[in-house]
């Protein structure tokens, strides 16, 4: 008998956590990067960066990629931007 959350007895990978990134715009502009530049360096689609800056959620692995390029911790992107 297949366990709950499985297909044909195969264990499925857990879903990625979705998070919001209210400080993404702050850190991107602080680093003087265009949305397109950040997207290219992080290996994500431009529309992903645009969506995140509008407040839509993203998967944690995407946030980690963006944080690495910006030189901050992922938590810095998920919190409120620092006072300018």
N, CA, C and O atoms as CSV, one atom per row, in Angstrom:
chain,resi,resn,atom,element,x,y,z
A,1,UNK,N,N,0.840,-1.175,0.000
A,1,UNK,CA,C,0.000,0.000,0.000
A,1,UNK,C,C,0.890,1.245,0.000
A,1,UNK,O,O,1.844,1.322,0.775
A,2,UNK,N,N,0.587,2.211,-0.858
A,2,UNK,CA,C,1.379,3.439,-0.966
A,2,UNK,C,C,1.079,4.348,0.214
A,2,UNK,O,O,-0.069,4.471,0.641
A,3,UNK,N,N,2.114,4.978,0.733
A,3,UNK,CA,C,1.957,5.907,1.846
A,3,UNK,C,C,1.356,7.209,1.335
A,3,UNK,O,O,1.427,7.527,0.147
A,4,UNK,N,N,0.762,7.955,2.266
A,4,UNK,CA,C,0.190,9.248,1.905
A,4,UNK,C,C,1.279,10.130,1.314
A,4,UNK,O,O,2.411,10.133,1.798
A,5,UNK,N,N,0.939,10.878,0.267
A,5,UNK,CA,C,1.902,11.776,-0.355
A,5,UNK,C,C,2.836,11.078,-1.322
A,5,UNK,O,O,3.877,11.620,-1.691
A,6,UNK,N,N,2.462,9.864,-1.736
A,6,UNK,CA,C,3.301,9.157,-2.686
A,6,UNK,C,C,2.516,8.857,-3.933
A,6,UNK,O,O,1.285,8.870,-3.924
A,7,UNK,N,N,3.217,8.590,-4.990
A,7,UNK,CA,C,2.636,8.209,-6.256
A,7,UNK,C,C,3.226,6.859,-6.614
A,7,UNK,O,O,4.445,6.728,-6.724
A,8,UNK,N,N,2.399,5.874,-6.793
A,8,UNK,CA,C,2.876,4.545,-7.159
A,8,UNK,C,C,3.954,4.038,-6.220
A,8,UNK,O,O,4.866,3.329,-6.647
A,9,UNK,N,N,3.862,4.393,-4.950
A,9,UNK,CA,C,4.807,3.912,-3.973
A,9,UNK,C,C,6.109,4.690,-3.905
A,9,UNK,O,O,6.960,4.381,-3.070
A,10,UNK,N,N,6.292,5.702,-4.771
A,10,UNK,CA,C,7.505,6.507,-4.745
A,10,UNK,C,C,7.313,7.686,-3.805
A,10,UNK,O,O,6.257,8.318,-3.796
A,11,UNK,N,N,8.320,7.970,-3.029
A,11,UNK,CA,C,8.250,9.100,-2.113
A,11,UNK,C,C,8.481,10.371,-2.904
A,11,UNK,O,O,9.436,10.470,-3.673
A,12,UNK,N,N,7.600,11.345,-2.712
A,12,UNK,CA,C,7.718,12.616,-3.409
A,12,UNK,C,C,8.560,13.580,-2.579
A,12,UNK,O,O,8.524,13.539,-1.350
A,13,UNK,N,N,9.307,14.436,-3.244
A,13,UNK,CA,C,10.113,15.442,-2.560
A,13,UNK,C,C,9.197,16.453,-1.889
A,13,UNK,O,O,8.137,16.777,-2.426
A,14,UNK,N,N,9.589,16.955,-0.724
A,14,UNK,CA,C,8.765,17.967,-0.074
A,14,UNK,C,C,8.699,19.227,-0.918
A,14,UNK,O,O,9.640,19.565,-1.635
A,15,UNK,N,N,7.569,19.916,-0.819
A,15,UNK,CA,C,7.413,21.157,-1.563
A,15,UNK,C,C,8.313,22.226,-0.978
A,15,UNK,O,O,8.529,22.284,0.232
A,16,UNK,N,N,8.828,23.060,-1.842
A,16,UNK,CA,C,9.686,24.150,-1.385
A,16,UNK,C,C,8.843,25.185,-0.659
A,16,UNK,O,O,7.700,25.445,-1.035
A,17,UNK,N,N,9.405,25.760,0.365
A,17,UNK,CA,C,8.722,26.783,1.129
A,17,UNK,C,C,8.672,28.069,0.328
A,17,UNK,O,O,9.669,28.471,-0.271
A,18,UNK,N,N,7.517,28.714,0.316
A,18,UNK,CA,C,7.391,30.005,-0.349
A,18,UNK,C,C,7.595,31.107,0.675
A,18,UNK,O,O,7.057,31.051,1.781
A,19,UNK,N,N,8.367,32.097,0.302
A,19,UNK,CA,C,8.652,33.214,1.191
A,19,UNK,C,C,8.523,34.513,0.409
A,19,UNK,O,O,8.598,34.518,-0.820
A,20,UNK,N,N,8.330,35.603,1.123
A,20,UNK,CA,C,8.300,36.913,0.476
A,20,UNK,C,C,9.626,37.621,0.733
A,20,UNK,O,O,10.340,37.300,1.683
A,21,UNK,N,N,9.937,38.567,-0.107
A,21,UNK,CA,C,11.229,39.254,-0.024
A,21,UNK,C,C,11.028,40.769,-0.026
A,21,UNK,O,O,11.342,41.424,-1.020
A,22,UNK,N,N,10.511,41.338,1.065
A,22,UNK,CA,C,10.233,42.774,1.081
A,22,UNK,C,C,11.469,43.645,0.931
A,22,UNK,O,O,11.346,44.797,0.516
A,23,UNK,N,N,12.650,43.142,1.250
A,23,UNK,CA,C,13.868,43.955,1.181
A,23,UNK,C,C,14.647,43.768,-0.110
A,23,UNK,O,O,15.716,44.360,-0.262
A,24,UNK,N,N,14.152,42.970,-1.041
A,24,UNK,CA,C,14.905,42.699,-2.269
A,24,UNK,C,C,15.217,43.978,-3.036
A,24,UNK,O,O,16.360,44.179,-3.445
A,25,UNK,N,N,14.252,44.827,-3.235
A,25,UNK,CA,C,14.472,46.068,-3.968
A,25,UNK,C,C,15.539,46.920,-3.280
A,25,UNK,O,O,16.422,47.468,-3.939
A,26,UNK,N,N,15.455,47.028,-1.959
A,26,UNK,CA,C,16.435,47.810,-1.202
A,26,UNK,C,C,17.852,47.316,-1.471
A,26,UNK,O,O,18.729,48.105,-1.825
A,27,UNK,N,N,18.083,46.005,-1.304
A,27,UNK,CA,C,19.427,45.472,-1.455
A,27,UNK,C,C,19.901,45.519,-2.913
A,27,UNK,O,O,21.085,45.737,-3.170
A,28,UNK,N,N,18.996,45.318,-3.854
A,28,UNK,CA,C,19.382,45.377,-5.267
A,28,UNK,C,C,19.841,46.781,-5.628
A,28,UNK,O,O,20.872,46.947,-6.281
A,29,UNK,N,N,19.087,47.798,-5.208
A,29,UNK,CA,C,19.469,49.166,-5.538
A,29,UNK,C,C,20.697,49.603,-4.744
A,29,UNK,O,O,21.506,50.389,-5.237
A,30,UNK,N,N,20.839,49.102,-3.528
A,30,UNK,CA,C,22.030,49.398,-2.720
A,30,UNK,C,C,23.292,48.877,-3.420
A,30,UNK,O,O,24.361,49.477,-3.308
A,31,UNK,N,N,23.163,47.772,-4.131
A,31,UNK,CA,C,24.291,47.185,-4.862
A,31,UNK,C,C,24.393,47.722,-6.295
A,31,UNK,O,O,25.235,47.274,-7.073
A,32,UNK,N,N,23.533,48.679,-6.635
A,32,UNK,CA,C,23.529,49.332,-7.954
A,32,UNK,C,C,23.369,48.326,-9.088
A,32,UNK,O,O,24.070,48.392,-10.098
A,33,UNK,N,N,22.440,47.399,-8.906
A,33,UNK,CA,C,22.157,46.408,-9.945
A,33,UNK,C,C,20.788,46.654,-10.548
A,33,UNK,O,O,19.838,46.990,-9.841
A,34,UNK,N,N,20.692,46.486,-11.844
A,34,UNK,CA,C,19.392,46.485,-12.507
A,34,UNK,C,C,18.723,45.140,-12.239
A,34,UNK,O,O,19.395,44.158,-11.925
A,35,UNK,N,N,17.415,45.102,-12.362
A,35,UNK,CA,C,16.700,43.832,-12.192
A,35,UNK,C,C,17.270,42.773,-13.127
A,35,UNK,O,O,17.489,41.631,-12.722
A,36,UNK,N,N,17.507,43.149,-14.359
A,36,UNK,CA,C,18.025,42.207,-15.358
A,36,UNK,C,C,19.403,41.668,-14.950
A,36,UNK,O,O,19.679,40.477,-15.095
A,37,UNK,N,N,20.255,42.551,-14.444
A,37,UNK,CA,C,21.592,42.121,-14.013
A,37,UNK,C,C,21.517,41.121,-12.863
A,37,UNK,O,O,22.211,40.105,-12.869
A,38,UNK,N,N,20.679,41.414,-11.887
A,38,UNK,CA,C,20.514,40.501,-10.756
A,38,UNK,C,C,19.987,39.156,-11.220
A,38,UNK,O,O,20.479,38.111,-10.796
A,39,UNK,N,N,18.992,39.181,-12.086
A,39,UNK,CA,C,18.412,37.936,-12.598
A,39,UNK,C,C,19.459,37.104,-13.324
A,39,UNK,O,O,19.560,35.897,-13.101
A,40,UNK,N,N,20.236,37.739,-14.188
A,40,UNK,CA,C,21.265,37.013,-14.946
A,40,UNK,C,C,22.323,36.422,-14.030
A,40,UNK,O,O,22.696,35.258,-14.181
A,41,UNK,N,N,22.804,37.204,-13.092
A,41,UNK,CA,C,23.850,36.719,-12.180
A,41,UNK,C,C,23.358,35.592,-11.284
A,41,UNK,O,O,24.117,34.680,-10.955
A,42,UNK,N,N,22.097,35.651,-10.891
A,42,UNK,CA,C,21.538,34.625,-10.002
A,42,UNK,C,C,21.025,33.410,-10.774
A,42,UNK,O,O,20.728,32.376,-10.175
A,43,UNK,N,N,20.922,33.529,-12.089
A,43,UNK,CA,C,20.414,32.421,-12.889
A,43,UNK,C,C,18.921,32.216,-12.756
A,43,UNK,O,O,18.429,31.089,-12.814
A,44,UNK,N,N,18.194,33.328,-12.575
A,44,UNK,CA,C,16.735,33.268,-12.508
A,44,UNK,C,C,16.164,34.153,-13.607
A,44,UNK,O,O,16.872,34.971,-14.194
A,45,UNK,N,N,14.907,33.982,-13.870
A,45,UNK,CA,C,14.248,34.760,-14.906
A,45,UNK,C,C,14.007,36.194,-14.427
A,45,UNK,O,O,13.754,36.423,-13.245
A,46,UNK,N,N,14.085,37.147,-15.340
A,46,UNK,CA,C,13.824,38.541,-15.016
A,46,UNK,C,C,12.452,38.707,-14.372
A,46,UNK,O,O,12.308,39.464,-13.411
A,47,UNK,N,N,11.453,38.014,-14.885
A,47,UNK,CA,C,10.109,38.147,-14.315
A,47,UNK,C,C,10.051,37.672,-12.868
A,47,UNK,O,O,9.198,38.124,-12.105
A,48,UNK,N,N,10.946,36.767,-12.481
A,48,UNK,CA,C,10.996,36.325,-11.091
A,48,UNK,C,C,11.405,37.479,-10.191
A,48,UNK,O,O,10.774,37.717,-9.162
A,49,UNK,N,N,12.449,38.193,-10.569
A,49,UNK,CA,C,12.894,39.347,-9.787
A,49,UNK,C,C,11.787,40.398,-9.749
A,49,UNK,O,O,11.518,40.970,-8.693
A,50,UNK,N,N,11.151,40.657,-10.869
A,50,UNK,CA,C,10.075,41.645,-10.917
A,50,UNK,C,C,8.920,41.250,-10.001
A,50,UNK,O,O,8.386,42.088,-9.273
A,51,UNK,N,N,8.540,39.987,-10.036
A,51,UNK,CA,C,7.446,39.499,-9.173
A,51,UNK,C,C,7.798,39.652,-7.696
A,51,UNK,O,O,6.972,40.087,-6.893
A,52,UNK,N,N,9.021,39.292,-7.350
A,52,UNK,CA,C,9.444,39.371,-5.953
A,52,UNK,C,C,9.455,40.809,-5.452
A,52,UNK,O,O,9.090,41.078,-4.307
A,53,UNK,N,N,9.871,41.720,-6.302
A,53,UNK,CA,C,9.883,43.124,-5.895
A,53,UNK,C,C,8.472,43.701,-5.772
A,53,UNK,O,O,8.278,44.734,-5.131
A,54,UNK,N,N,7.508,43.051,-6.370
A,54,UNK,CA,C,6.100,43.460,-6.215
A,54,UNK,C,C,5.463,42.799,-5.003
A,54,UNK,O,O,4.284,43.019,-4.721
A,55,UNK,N,N,6.238,41.988,-4.281
A,55,UNK,CA,C,5.720,41.398,-3.054
A,55,UNK,C,C,5.170,39.997,-3.181
A,55,UNK,O,O,4.597,39.472,-2.226
A,56,UNK,N,N,5.332,39.373,-4.345
A,56,UNK,CA,C,4.855,38.003,-4.501
A,56,UNK,C,C,5.879,37.032,-3.917
A,56,UNK,O,O,7.063,37.352,-3.820
A,57,UNK,N,N,5.422,35.869,-3.537
A,57,UNK,CA,C,6.270,34.891,-2.858
A,57,UNK,C,C,7.173,34.147,-3.834
A,57,UNK,O,O,6.908,34.078,-5.034
A,58,UNK,N,N,8.238,33.597,-3.286
A,58,UNK,CA,C,9.190,32.807,-4.063
A,58,UNK,C,C,9.618,31.605,-3.249
A,58,UNK,O,O,9.380,31.531,-2.043
A,59,UNK,N,N,10.247,30.673,-3.923
A,59,UNK,CA,C,10.791,29.512,-3.231
A,59,UNK,C,C,12.095,29.890,-2.544
A,59,UNK,O,O,12.826,30.773,-2.993
A,60,UNK,N,N,12.361,29.209,-1.460
A,60,UNK,CA,C,13.534,29.521,-0.659
A,60,UNK,C,C,14.839,29.369,-1.447
A,60,UNK,O,O,15.766,30.156,-1.258
A,61,UNK,N,N,14.918,28.371,-2.323
A,61,UNK,CA,C,16.163,28.216,-3.083
A,61,UNK,C,C,16.415,29.410,-4.006
A,61,UNK,O,O,17.570,29.752,-4.259
A,62,UNK,N,N,15.369,30.043,-4.508
A,62,UNK,CA,C,15.519,31.248,-5.331
A,62,UNK,C,C,16.018,32.406,-4.476
A,62,UNK,O,O,16.891,33.166,-4.896
A,63,UNK,N,N,15.465,32.536,-3.284
A,63,UNK,CA,C,15.892,33.594,-2.369
A,63,UNK,C,C,17.368,33.410,-2.016
A,63,UNK,O,O,18.112,34.387,-1.921
A,64,UNK,N,N,17.783,32.180,-1.825
A,64,UNK,CA,C,19.193,31.907,-1.511
A,64,UNK,C,C,20.103,32.342,-2.658
A,64,UNK,O,O,21.161,32.925,-2.418
A,65,UNK,N,N,19.708,32.068,-3.887
A,65,UNK,CA,C,20.508,32.475,-5.051
A,65,UNK,C,C,20.644,33.994,-5.098
A,65,UNK,O,O,21.739,34.520,-5.302
A,66,UNK,N,N,19.532,34.692,-4.911
A,66,UNK,CA,C,19.554,36.151,-4.962
A,66,UNK,C,C,20.398,36.724,-3.828
A,66,UNK,O,O,21.171,37.660,-4.035
A,67,UNK,N,N,20.250,36.165,-2.637
A,67,UNK,CA,C,21.012,36.640,-1.486
A,67,UNK,C,C,22.504,36.466,-1.713
A,67,UNK,O,O,23.294,37.340,-1.354
A,68,UNK,N,N,22.893,35.347,-2.304
A,68,UNK,CA,C,24.308,35.104,-2.565
A,68,UNK,C,C,24.888,36.180,-3.483
A,68,UNK,O,O,25.974,36.702,-3.229
A,69,UNK,N,N,24.168,36.504,-4.539
A,69,UNK,CA,C,24.634,37.524,-5.480
A,69,UNK,C,C,24.695,38.897,-4.816
A,69,UNK,O,O,25.600,39.686,-5.089
A,70,UNK,N,N,23.730,39.179,-3.945
A,70,UNK,CA,C,23.687,40.480,-3.280
A,70,UNK,C,C,24.635,40.563,-2.087
A,70,UNK,O,O,24.847,41.645,-1.540
A,71,UNK,N,N,25.207,39.433,-1.681
A,71,UNK,CA,C,26.135,39.435,-0.557
A,71,UNK,C,C,25.469,39.617,0.790
A,71,UNK,O,O,26.044,40.209,1.703
A,72,UNK,N,N,24.251,39.103,0.912
A,72,UNK,CA,C,23.519,39.191,2.177
A,72,UNK,C,C,23.003,37.806,2.550
A,72,UNK,O,O,23.046,36.879,1.742
A,73,UNK,N,N,22.514,37.676,3.784
A,73,UNK,CA,C,21.877,36.435,4.204
A,73,UNK,C,C,20.466,36.394,3.632
A,73,UNK,O,O,19.841,37.440,3.454
A,74,UNK,N,N,19.956,35.199,3.341
A,74,UNK,CA,C,18.567,35.109,2.878
A,74,UNK,C,C,17.588,35.801,3.830
A,74,UNK,O,O,16.596,36.379,3.387
A,75,UNK,N,N,17.860,35.744,5.122
A,75,UNK,CA,C,16.981,36.396,6.105
A,75,UNK,C,C,16.914,37.906,5.884
A,75,UNK,O,O,15.897,38.537,6.172
A,76,UNK,N,N,18.008,38.484,5.370
A,76,UNK,CA,C,18.007,39.921,5.090
A,76,UNK,C,C,17.001,40.277,4.002
A,76,UNK,O,O,16.427,41.366,4.018
A,77,UNK,N,N,16.786,39.370,3.066
A,77,UNK,CA,C,15.814,39.617,1.995
A,77,UNK,C,C,14.384,39.377,2.465
A,77,UNK,O,O,13.447,39.985,1.947
A,78,UNK,N,N,14.217,38.493,3.443
A,78,UNK,CA,C,12.874,38.134,3.898
A,78,UNK,C,C,12.337,39.065,4.966
A,78,UNK,O,O,11.151,39.013,5.294
A,79,UNK,N,N,13.202,39.926,5.518
A,79,UNK,CA,C,12.756,40.880,6.521
A,79,UNK,C,C,12.472,42.236,5.895
A,79,UNK,O,O,12.538,42.414,4.679
A,80,UNK,N,N,12.162,43.164,6.747
A,80,UNK,CA,C,11.933,44.527,6.279
A,80,UNK,C,C,13.278,45.169,5.932
A,80,UNK,O,O,14.282,44.870,6.578
A,81,UNK,N,N,13.313,46.037,4.932
A,81,UNK,CA,C,14.588,46.691,4.587
A,81,UNK,C,C,15.067,47.575,5.730
A,81,UNK,O,O,14.261,48.152,6.459
A,82,UNK,N,N,16.379,47.679,5.880
A,82,UNK,CA,C,16.912,48.573,6.916
A,82,UNK,C,C,16.522,50.020,6.614
A,82,UNK,O,O,16.226,50.375,5.473
A,83,UNK,N,N,16.530,50.823,7.636
A,83,UNK,CA,C,16.257,52.258,7.424
A,83,UNK,C,C,17.383,52.849,6.600
A,83,UNK,O,O,18.562,52.654,6.896
A,84,UNK,N,N,17.006,53.562,5.579
A,84,UNK,CA,C,18.027,54.140,4.674
A,84,UNK,C,C,18.685,55.352,5.274
A,84,UNK,O,O,19.559,55.952,4.649
